[in-house]
Amino acid sequence: LITLANPVSQFVFIRRSENKTGQATVDTLDKLEKEIPELKQIMTSILFDNGVEFSKFDEMMKSVINKEEKRFQVYFAHPYASYERGCNENKNRLIRRYFKKGKLVEDLSDEDILNIARKINNMPRKALGYKTPLEVFESNLKKKGIDTSFLDAYRIELPKCLVA
């Protein structure tokens, strides 16, 4: 799984990667950019760890929509310094609540992965003033004038008894 976390809103994108190769990661980011054409405006930089799946960072930076432009700036954390990527590590820990170690990623459907992202992004956080990452992320995007229709896939319908 590839997880991209927005540190300000704590919103997380989770996508399946074919395998742990650099090309599979590039393909996953290309698919995400095709789904969300505004990705370049949403994520200006990404901090990777030093795994082999991030070895093709030159290709990861290139936009699939416009090859002349950079998709985002890429940075790498220092070896053995996972604390430099704290937001992402915390999101990975939340994912582990729903996807236990030892379970194969191949056993998860794309709907299962989306449901995990929905649960994480709709969980109110004290650090966000008890708002959800989805609410904060959407508000920040609207302030920048970015279309937020792609976020509809992350919404959860609350039972009528919980709606104020």
NUBA-658222 format. One record per residue: x, y, z of N, C-alpha, C, O, CB in turn; residue number from 0; residue in three letters. Coordinates in steps of 0.1 Angstrom, whole numbers. Glycine has a CB too. Layout:
BEGIN
- n.xx_n.yy_n.zz_ca.xx_ca.yy_ca.zz_c.xx_c.yy_c.zz_o.xx_o.yy_o.zz_cb.xx_cb.yy_cb.zz_nr_rest
- X_Y_Z_X_Y_Z_X_Y_Z_X_Y_Z_X_Y_Z_NUM_ala
...
//
This chain:
BEGIN
- n.xx_n.yy_n.zz_ca.xx_ca.yy_ca.zz_c.xx_c.yy_c.zz_o.xx_o.yy_o.zz_cb.xx_cb.yy_cb.zz_nr_rest
- 8_-12_0_0_0_0_9_12_0_19_13_7_-10_0_12_0_leu
- 5_22_-7_11_35_-8_2_45_0_-10_46_-3_14_40_-22_1_ile
- 8_52_10_0_61_18_6_75_16_18_77_18_-1_58_32_2_thr
- -3_85_12_1_99_11_-7_107_22_-19_107_21_-1_104_-3_3_leu
- 0_113_31_-7_120_42_-4_135_41_7_139_38_-3_115_56_4_ala
- -15_143_42_-14_157_43_-12_161_57_-21_159_65_-26_164_37_5_asn
- 0_167_61_3_169_75_-7_180_82_-9_179_93_17_174_77_6_pro
- -11_190_74_-20_200_80_-33_195_84_-38_198_95_-21_212_69_7_val
- -40_188_75_-53_183_77_-54_168_82_-64_164_87_-62_183_64_8_ser
- -42_161_82_-41_147_85_-50_138_76_-52_127_79_-46_145_99_9_gln
- -53_143_64_-61_136_54_-51_126_48_-39_129_45_-67_145_43_10_phe
- -56_114_45_-47_103_39_-53_97_27_-65_94_26_-44_92_50_11_val
- -44_96_16_-48_88_4_-41_75_6_-29_74_9_-43_96_-9_12_phe
- -49_64_3_-43_50_4_-45_44_-10_-57_44_-15_-49_42_15_13_ile
- -35_39_-16_-36_33_-29_-28_20_-29_-18_18_-22_-31_42_-40_14_arg
- -33_10_-36_-26_-3_-38_-15_-1_-48_-17_5_-59_-36_-14_-42_15_arg
- -4_-7_-45_7_-8_-55_9_-22_-59_7_-31_-51_21_-2_-49_16_ser
- 12_-24_-72_14_-38_-77_24_-46_-69_22_-58_-66_17_-38_-91_17_glu
- 35_-39_-66_46_-46_-58_55_-35_-52_52_-23_-53_54_-56_-67_18_asn
- 66_-39_-46_75_-29_-40_86_-25_-49_98_-25_-45_81_-35_-27_19_lys
- 83_-22_-62_93_-17_-71_91_-2_-73_80_3_-71_93_-25_-84_20_thr
- 101_5_-78_100_19_-81_90_21_-92_83_31_-91_114_24_-85_21_gly
- 90_13_-102_80_15_-113_66_13_-109_57_20_-113_83_5_-125_22_gln
- 63_4_-100_49_2_-95_45_15_-87_33_18_-88_49_-10_-85_23_ala
- 54_21_-80_51_33_-72_48_44_-82_39_52_-80_62_37_-63_24_thr
- 56_46_-93_54_56_-103_40_54_-109_32_63_-111_65_55_-114_25_val
- 37_41_-113_24_38_-119_12_42_-109_2_47_-114_23_23_-122_26_asp
- 14_39_-96_4_42_-86_2_58_-86_-10_62_-85_7_37_-72_27_thr
- 12_65_-85_11_80_-85_6_85_-98_-2_95_-98_25_86_-82_28_leu
- 9_79_-109_3_83_-122_-12_81_-122_-20_90_-126_9_75_-134_29_asp
- -17_70_-117_-31_67_-116_-38_78_-107_-49_83_-110_-34_53_-110_30_lys
- -32_81_-95_-37_91_-86_-38_104_-93_-48_111_-91_-29_91_-73_31_leu
- -28_108_-100_-28_121_-107_-39_122_-118_-45_132_-120_-15_124_-113_32_glu
- -42_110_-125_-53_110_-135_-66_111_-128_-75_117_-133_-52_97_-143_33_lys
- -68_105_-116_-80_106_-108_-82_120_-103_-94_125_-103_-80_96_-97_34_glu
- -71_126_-99_-72_140_-93_-63_149_-100_-51_150_-97_-68_139_-77_35_ile
- -68_155_-111_-59_164_-119_-53_175_-111_-42_181_-115_-67_169_-131_36_pro
- -59_180_-100_-54_191_-92_-43_186_-82_-39_194_-74_-65_197_-85_37_glu
- -39_174_-84_-29_168_-74_-17_177_-72_-11_178_-61_-25_154_-78_38_leu
- -12_183_-83_0_192_-82_-3_203_-73_7_208_-66_3_197_-97_39_lys
- -15_209_-73_-18_220_-64_-20_215_-50_-18_223_-40_-30_227_-69_40_gln
- -25_203_-48_-28_198_-35_-15_194_-27_-14_197_-15_-38_186_-36_41_ile
- -6_187_-34_6_182_-28_18_187_-36_21_183_-47_6_166_-28_42_met
- 24_197_-29_36_203_-36_49_196_-34_58_197_-41_37_218_-32_43_thr
- 49_188_-22_61_181_-19_58_168_-12_47_167_-5_71_189_-11_44_ser
- 66_158_-13_64_145_-6_77_141_0_88_143_-6_59_134_-16_45_ile
- 76_136_12_88_131_20_87_116_20_78_110_26_89_137_34_46_leu
- 97_109_13_97_95_12_107_89_22_116_96_27_101_90_-2_47_phe
- 106_76_26_116_69_33_126_64_22_125_67_11_111_58_42_48_asp
- 136_56_27_146_51_17_144_37_12_153_30_8_159_52_24_49_asn
- 131_34_11_128_20_6_130_19_-9_130_30_-16_113_17_9_50_gly
- 132_7_-14_134_5_-28_122_9_-37_124_12_-49_137_-10_-30_51_val
- 110_10_-31_99_13_-38_99_28_-43_91_33_-51_86_11_-30_52_glu
- 108_36_-37_109_50_-40_122_53_-48_126_65_-49_109_59_-28_53_phe
- 127_43_-54_140_45_-61_139_53_-74_149_58_-79_146_31_-64_54_ser
- 127_53_-81_126_60_-93_120_74_-91_110_78_-97_117_52_-103_55_lys
- 126_81_-82_121_94_-78_121_104_-89_112_113_-89_129_100_-66_56_phe
- 130_103_-99_130_113_-110_116_111_-118_110_121_-122_141_110_-120_57_asp
- 112_99_-120_100_96_-127_87_100_-118_77_104_-124_99_82_-131_58_glu
- 89_98_-105_78_102_-96_75_117_-97_64_121_-95_81_97_-82_59_met
- 85_125_-99_84_139_-99_77_144_-112_70_155_-111_97_146_-98_60_met
- 78_137_-123_72_141_-135_57_139_-136_52_128_-133_79_134_-147_61_lys
- 50_149_-140_36_149_-142_32_140_-153_39_140_-164_30_163_-144_62_ser
- 22_131_-152_18_123_-162_9_131_-172_7_127_-184_10_111_-157_63_val
- 3_142_-167_-6_150_-175_2_159_-184_-1_161_-196_-15_159_-166_64_ile
- 13_165_-179_22_174_-187_36_170_-183_41_174_-173_19_189_-183_65_asn
- 43_163_-192_56_158_-189_67_168_-187_77_166_-182_61_149_-201_66_lys
- 64_181_-191_73_192_-190_73_197_-175_83_203_-171_70_203_-199_67_glu
- 63_194_-168_61_200_-154_64_189_-144_63_177_-146_47_205_-152_68_glu
- 68_194_-132_70_185_-121_57_183_-114_49_192_-113_80_191_-110_69_lys
- 54_171_-110_42_168_-102_43_174_-88_34_180_-83_40_152_-102_70_arg
- 54_171_-82_57_177_-69_72_175_-66_79_168_-73_49_170_-58_71_phe
- 77_182_-56_91_181_-52_92_168_-43_84_166_-34_96_194_-44_72_gln
- 103_161_-44_105_149_-36_117_151_-27_127_156_-30_108_136_-46_73_val
- 115_147_-14_125_147_-4_126_133_2_116_126_2_122_158_7_74_tyr
- 138_130_8_139_117_15_143_120_29_151_129_33_150_109_8_75_phe
- 137_112_38_141_112_52_154_106_54_159_98_45_130_104_61_76_ala
- 161_109_65_174_103_68_172_88_71_161_84_76_181_110_79_77_his
- 182_79_68_180_65_72_178_64_87_184_70_95_193_57_68_78_pro
- 169_55_90_165_51_104_160_63_112_161_64_124_178_46_112_79_tyr
- 154_72_105_148_84_111_133_85_108_129_95_102_156_97_107_80_ala
- 125_75_112_111_75_108_104_87_115_93_90_110_105_62_113_81_ser
- 109_93_125_103_104_132_102_116_123_94_125_125_111_108_145_82_tyr
- 110_116_112_110_127_103_97_127_94_93_136_88_122_127_94_83_glu
- 91_115_94_79_113_86_67_109_96_59_100_93_80_102_76_84_arg
- 66_116_107_57_113_118_43_112_114_36_103_117_58_123_129_85_gly
- 38_122_106_24_122_101_21_109_94_11_103_96_21_134_93_86_cys
- 30_105_84_27_93_76_28_81_85_20_72_83_37_93_65_87_asn
- 38_80_94_39_69_103_26_67_112_22_56_114_52_70_112_88_glu
- 21_78_116_9_77_124_-3_72_116_-11_65_121_5_91_130_89_asn
- -4_76_104_-15_71_95_-13_56_92_-23_49_92_-15_79_82_90_lys
- 0_52_90_2_38_88_-2_30_101_-7_19_99_17_35_85_91_asn
- 0_35_112_-4_29_125_-20_28_125_-25_18_130_1_36_137_92_arg
- -27_38_121_-41_38_120_-46_27_110_-56_20_113_-47_51_116_93_leu
- -39_26_99_-43_16_89_-41_2_95_-50_-7_92_-34_17_77_94_ile
- -31_0_103_-29_-13_110_-40_-17_119_-42_-29_122_-16_-13_118_95_arg
- -48_-8_124_-60_-11_132_-70_-19_124_-77_-28_129_-67_2_137_96_arg
- -71_-17_111_-80_-23_102_-74_-34_94_-81_-43_89_-87_-13_93_97_tyr
- -61_-34_92_-54_-43_84_-42_-49_92_-31_-43_92_-49_-36_71_98_phe
- -44_-60_98_-34_-65_108_-22_-71_100_-23_-75_89_-41_-76_116_99_lys
- -11_-71_107_2_-76_102_-1_-91_99_-8_-98_106_14_-74_111_100_lys
- 5_-96_89_4_-110_85_-7_-112_75_-7_-122_68_1_-118_97_101_gly
- -16_-103_74_-27_-104_63_-21_-99_50_-14_-89_50_-40_-96_68_102_lys
- -24_-106_40_-19_-102_27_-27_-90_21_-39_-90_21_-19_-114_17_103_leu
- -19_-81_15_-26_-69_8_-34_-74_-3_-45_-68_-6_-15_-59_3_104_val
- -30_-85_-9_-38_-90_-21_-51_-95_-17_-60_-96_-25_-30_-102_-27_105_glu
- -53_-98_-4_-67_-102_1_-76_-91_2_-88_-93_3_-65_-109_15_106_asp
- -71_-79_2_-80_-67_3_-85_-63_-11_-77_-62_-20_-73_-55_10_107_leu
- -98_-60_-11_-103_-54_-24_-101_-39_-24_-97_-33_-14_-118_-57_-25_108_ser
- -102_-33_-36_-101_-19_-37_-111_-12_-28_-108_-1_-22_-102_-14_-51_109_asp
- -123_-18_-27_-134_-12_-18_-129_-13_-3_-132_-4_4_-147_-20_-20_110_glu
- -123_-24_1_-118_-25_14_-108_-14_17_-108_-8_28_-111_-39_16_111_asp
- -99_-11_8_-89_-1_10_-95_13_11_-91_21_19_-78_-1_-2_112_ile
- -105_15_2_-112_28_3_-120_30_16_-121_40_22_-122_29_-9_113_leu
- -126_19_21_-133_19_34_-124_22_45_-127_30_55_-140_6_36_114_asn
- -111_17_45_-102_20_55_-98_35_55_-98_42_65_-88_12_53_115_ile
- -96_41_43_-94_55_41_-106_63_46_-104_74_52_-90_58_26_116_ala
- -118_59_43_-130_66_47_-130_66_63_-133_77_68_-142_59_42_117_arg
- -128_55_69_-128_55_84_-118_64_90_-121_72_99_-126_41_89_118_lys
- -106_64_85_-95_73_90_-98_87_87_-96_96_96_-82_69_84_119_ile
- -103_91_75_-105_105_72_-118_110_78_-120_123_77_-106_106_57_120_asn
- -127_102_83_-139_107_89_-139_106_105_-149_107_111_-151_99_84_121_asn
- -127_103_110_-125_102_125_-121_116_130_-110_121_127_-114_91_128_122_met
- -130_122_139_-126_135_145_-113_134_153_-111_124_159_-138_140_153_123_pro
- -106_145_152_-93_145_159_-92_157_168_-96_168_165_-81_146_149_124_arg
- -87_155_180_-85_166_190_-76_177_184_-79_189_186_-79_161_203_125_lys
- -66_173_177_-56_183_171_-63_191_161_-57_202_157_-44_175_165_126_ala
- -74_187_155_-81_195_145_-93_202_151_-102_206_143_-85_186_133_127_leu
- -94_203_164_-105_210_170_-118_201_169_-129_206_167_-108_223_164_128_gly
- -116_188_169_-126_178_169_-133_178_155_-145_174_154_-136_180_180_129_tyr
- -127_183_145_-131_182_131_-125_169_125_-115_164_131_-128_195_123_130_lys
- -130_165_114_-124_153_107_-114_158_98_-114_169_93_-135_145_100_131_thr
- -104_149_94_-95_153_84_-101_157_71_-97_166_64_-85_142_81_132_pro
- -112_150_67_-120_153_55_-125_167_55_-124_175_45_-131_143_53_133_leu
- -131_172_67_-136_185_68_-125_196_66_-127_205_59_-143_187_81_134_glu
- -114_194_73_-103_203_73_-97_204_59_-94_214_54_-92_200_83_135_val
- -94_192_53_-88_191_40_-97_198_29_-92_206_21_-86_176_36_136_phe
- -110_195_30_-119_201_20_-120_216_22_-120_224_12_-133_195_22_137_glu
- -120_221_34_-120_235_37_-108_242_31_-109_253_25_-122_238_52_138_ser
- -96_236_34_-84_242_29_-83_242_13_-78_252_8_-72_234_34_139_asn
- -88_232_7_-89_231_-8_-98_242_-13_-95_249_-23_-93_218_-13_140_leu
- -110_244_-7_-119_254_-11_-113_268_-10_-116_277_-19_-132_253_-4_141_lys
- -105_270_0_-99_283_2_-89_286_-10_-87_298_-13_-91_284_15_142_lys
- -83_276_-15_-74_277_-26_-81_277_-40_-75_279_-50_-64_266_-26_143_lys
- -95_275_-40_-102_275_-52_-101_262_-60_-103_262_-72_-98_286_-61_144_gly
- -98_251_-53_-96_238_-59_-109_230_-59_-116_230_-48_-85_230_-53_145_ile
- -113_224_-70_-125_215_-70_-124_204_-61_-114_196_-61_-128_210_-85_146_asp
- -134_202_-52_-133_191_-42_-142_179_-45_-145_171_-36_-136_197_-28_147_thr
- -147_178_-57_-156_168_-60_-150_154_-59_-157_144_-56_-162_169_-75_148_ser
- -137_152_-60_-131_139_-59_-132_134_-44_-130_122_-42_-116_140_-63_149_phe
- -135_143_-35_-136_139_-21_-149_132_-18_-151_126_-7_-135_151_-12_150_leu
- -158_132_-27_-171_125_-25_-170_111_-22_-178_105_-15_-180_127_-37_151_asp
- -160_104_-28_-157_90_-25_-153_87_-11_-154_76_-7_-146_85_-35_152_ala
- -149_97_-4_-144_95_10_-155_98_21_-153_97_33_-132_104_13_153_tyr
- -167_103_16_-177_106_26_-184_94_31_-186_84_24_-187_116_19_154_arg
- -188_94_43_-196_84_50_-209_89_54_-210_100_60_-188_78_62_155_ile
- -220_82_50_-233_85_54_-235_81_69_-234_70_73_-244_78_45_156_glu
- -239_91_77_-242_88_91_-256_84_93_-265_88_86_-239_101_100_157_leu
- -259_75_102_-272_71_105_-280_83_110_-275_92_116_-273_59_116_158_pro
- -293_83_107_-301_95_110_-301_98_125_-303_110_128_-316_92_105_159_lys
- -300_89_133_-300_91_148_-287_99_152_-287_105_163_-300_78_155_160_cys
- -277_99_144_-264_106_147_-263_120_141_-254_127_144_-252_98_143_161_leu
- -272_123_132_-272_136_125_-278_147_134_-290_145_139_-279_135_111_162_val
- -271_158_136_-276_168_145_-287_176_138_-293_185_144_-265_178_149_163_ala
//
